[in-house]
Amino acid sequence: MARERSLYSEKVDLIKKSRESALAAVQIYNNPLSTFKSESFIVLFIIAWTYLLHAYYRNKGIDYRYYEKKNRRKIYKHNKDGSIKHWELSKCLEEETCPFDQDTRNNLRFLLGLRNQIEHRKANHLDSYLSARYQACALNYNYYIKKLFSDRYGLDNMLALSLQFAELDYSQSKIIKDRDNKIPKEIRSYIAKFDGALSESEVASEKYGYRILFTKVLAKRAGQADRVIEFLDPKSPLAQGIQREYWVKDETEKKKYLPSNIVEEARKAGFSGFSITKHCKLWKDQNAKDLSKGFGVQLPNQWYWYEKWKDFVLDYLTKQKEEAKHGA
């Protein structure tokens, strides 16, 4: 009985620490005086998720401490200060009984890798550039703390919408876009490589990156003027119209392809004989790496192709096929 009370107390303490870390992360991120929003958010939320999984494994009777077995006896590993070494978040995610879905794990692995990228490097302007992934992280956390333990642990009733001093309009979005261009190439390369290893559905998942489209609305009825945000069904005609207008005005961070991805897309389209060698010859013939053509971008150690080049390649191969057919 005493042991059960001790285990319950330990679990509750871990949940409490987890919630406090998550709240601190959001509080710092929403603080206009904070200058290290991304860094603080990532570090504190990694701590929050780690405590959350420790509480879950404790509840399931899974030992989340590092040890070796000798003669059926556990020999625990220790940190330099003498304390027992517990699983870090990456190890917690690898556990086969981890309760998270794949998209949530993708989001967390992305943030873990990003933390390693910025740990010893100043990285300004990440706050707006990766805000969709931070938002997904926060929503995923609130979902799982309630699912794994209880609704009473949820944070959704403790946080309010952050008020803005700047109007959310097109000119403001362009300022943000200009700041995004100042992000170090090493971090852009990390993002491109991580996203490139995921499927299109995984990248598009709201649990990997939660995106909201804003548009100004004039109140047309009583009560509507009291709300800063109203949500529309993404499938509704009004929402579809807004999205079309948005795509005409601006574009989000472009999807990037490795040469092998371009070859794969070509083969999917029916051009089975297209190879890396043929792709290399084609881009050289077309001088496709001339930046003025907008076919791709050079990041630190890798050239990435844009959708524009993929479409060009498919169109080129289609025309070649048609010419060969008529020539025959």
N, C-alpha and C positions, 0 to 999 in steps of 0.2 A: 504493500500500500504506500509506504514511504517512497519507494522507488518510483511508483507511478506518479506521485505528486511531484517528485523531483524532475521527471521527464516532461511532465506537463508544464512546469514552471520554466524549464529550459526552453521549451518550444515557444511559449508565450514571450519570453524575453527576446528570443531571436526575431520573432515577428515584430515586436516593438522596435527593435533596432533597425529592422528592415524598413518599416514605415517611416521612421524618423529620417533615415538616409534619403528615401525617395522624396519626402516633403522638402528636405533641405535642398535637394537637387533642383526641384521645380521652383522653389522660392528664389534661389540664386539666379536661375535662368531668367525668371520674370523680373528681377530687380534691375531697373534702368541704370543703377550706379555700378553694377557688376561689370568688370572688364574681362573676366575669364569664364564666360558663360558655358561654352562648349566643354572646356577642360573640367570645370567643376561638375557640370551635369553628368558627364560620362563617368568620372571617377566615383561620384556619390551613388549613381544608379547601379554601377557594377557592384558596389558594396551592398546596396539594397537587394539586388537579385541574388547575390551570394548568400546573404542571411536568409532570404526567403527559401532558397533550396535547402539550406542547412536545416531550417525548421521543418520542411517537408520530409527530408530524409530521416531526421530525428523522429518524426511522427510515425514513419514507416519502419523504424528499427534498422535503418541502413547506416552503417558506420562510415561517416564522411571524414575520417581521419586517415592519414597515410600510415601504413604499417607493413611489416613483413611477418610472415608466419614461420615460426621455428618450433618444431615439435608440437604443433597444434596451438601454440601460444602466440599471441599477437605482440610484436615488438614495434612500438610506435616510433615514428620519426619525429625529430624535434627541430624547432627553429634555433637560431643562434642564441636567442634569449632563454632557451630551455623549455619554452612552451611547446605543446604538441602541434604538429603541422596539420592544418585542416585543408580540405580540398578548396582550390580556387575556383572561380566561376567556370573557366574552360573545362576543368575536370568534372565539375558538377553537370555540365551540359553533355558530357560524353557518357555519363552513367546511363545504362540501358533502361532504367526505370524513370528517367527524367520525364516529367509530365507535360512538357511543353510541345506544341506543334512545331513543324519544320520552319514555318515562316518566322515565328517568334525566336527560334534558335538562330536563324539567319541574321535577324536584326541584332541579337546580342553578340554574335561572333563578329559582325561588322564593327560594332562599337568597341569590342575588345581589340581588334586589329587597329582601329583608328586611335585608341588610347596609346598603343605602342608607337604609332606614327608621330603623335604630337607630344609624347612624354618628354623628349629632350629637344623639342623644336617649337618655336613660337608659331602659332597658326591663327592669324587673324581672319575674320570674315567667315568662319565656319558656321556661325550661329544661324544665319538665314539660309545658307547653302544646303545644310543638312537638317534643317528644322523638321522636315517630314519624317526622318528616321528617329529624331528625338521624340517627336509626338507619338509615333508608333510605340516606342519604348515605354513611354509613360502610360499609354492606354493598355498595352499588353500587361504591364505590371498590375494595374488596377483590376484588370480582368482575372488574372491568375491568383492574386492574393484573396479575392472573394471566392473564386472557384475552389481553391485548395483548402481554404480554412473557413471563412464565414463572411457574409455580406457586411457584417459590422466592422470589418477591417478595411473596407473600401475607402478610397480617398476622394471619390468624385464629389462628395458633399462638402469637402473641406476647401476646395479650390474654386475661385471665381475667374471669369474671363479677364485677361489682362487688358487694361485700357491703353490706348495709343495716343501719343501726342501728334503723330504724323498721320495725315489722311491716307487711307489705303486706295491709291489710284494708280493709273498706268505710269505716271512720271515717277512715283515712288518705287514701283517695281523695277524700273530701269536703273535707278540708283543702286538698288540691291543687286541687280544683275552685274553692274559695273564693279561692285565690290567683290562679287564672286570670282571675277577674272583675276583677282590678286591672290587667290589661293595657291600655295606652293605646288609646283608640278609633281613633287613626290607624293603628296596627298591625293592629287587628282589621279595619279597613276594607280595608287592603292585602291581608290574607289572604282576606277574602271576595271581593274583586274578582279576585284571581288564581285562586282555586278556581272562581269562577263562569265563568271563561273556558275551563275544561277540561270535558271530557265526564265523565259519571259513572264510566265505566270507568277514565279517567285518574286521577281523584281516588282511586278505590278501589285503584289499583295499589300493590303492596307496594314497588315501586321509587320511588314518589312519597312514600309514608308507610308505614313498616313498623310494624304494630301487633300487640301480643301481649296476650292476655287471661290474667290471673293468677287462680288460685283455690287455696286452701289444701288440701293433700292429706295425709292421715295415712298413714304407711308401713304396708303390709300384708305385705311380704315382705323377706327379708334382702337388703341391697344397695340397696333403694329409699330407705332412710333416709339414705344417703350423698349423694343428689343433691338439690340445691336446686330444680332445674327439670327437669321431664319434658315432652316434647312429644307432643301428640296430633294425629291426623289431623283437620283441621277438619271433615271430612265424617262423622266417626264419631258414633254416637248420643250418647256421653258428651260430646263437644265441643259438639254441637248443644244438649244440655240445659244445659250451662254457659252458653252464649251466651244462651239464652232467659232464664235466671235473671238474667243481667247486664242485659239490656235492661229487665227489669221493675224492677230496683233503681235504675238510673241511665241516663243518656243521654250520648252523646258530644257534642262541639261540633255544634250544629244546622246542617243544610244551609241555605244562604241563597239566596233567589231575588230577582232584579230583577223589576220589573213586566213587562218584556218576556218574561221566563222564564215567568211565570204565564200570560200570554196564549198563549205557545207550547204550554204543557202543556194548556191548555183546547182549543186547536185540534187537538192530537194526539188528544184524547179525543173529537173529533167536533163540537165547537162552533166551526165555521169562522167564524161571524159575530161571535165575541167579539173585542173590540178593546181597545186601551189606554184609549180614552175610556170604554168600558163598564166596564172594570176600575176606573178612577178613580171613576166614579159609584158602583160597588158598594161599594168600601171606605169611601167617604164616608157612604153610606147606613147601613152597618153600624158606623160609628165604629171601624173595624178597627185604627186606629193608637193606640187606647187601650192602653197597655202592659199594663194589668191583664188584657187578653184573651189575651196571649201569642201574637199573630199574627205579630209581627215585632220588629225592633229598629232604632233610629236610630243609625247610625254617623256619623262627622263630617259628610260631605256627601251621604249617601245613606241612604234607608230600604231595608231588606232584609226580605223576607217569609220566614216559616218554612214548613215542610212543612204545618203545621196550617192555614195560610191557603190553601195550594194545595188541600188536601183540602176545605176549606170551600167554595171557589169551585166546584170540580167537583161537589160535592154540591148546591150551590145551583142551578147550571145544569141538572143532571139533574132536580131537582124542578120547575124552571120548564118544562122540556121535557115532563115527564109531565103537568103541569097544563094546558099548552097542548093536548096531545093529547086529554085527557079533556074539555077545554072545547069542543074542536071536535066 
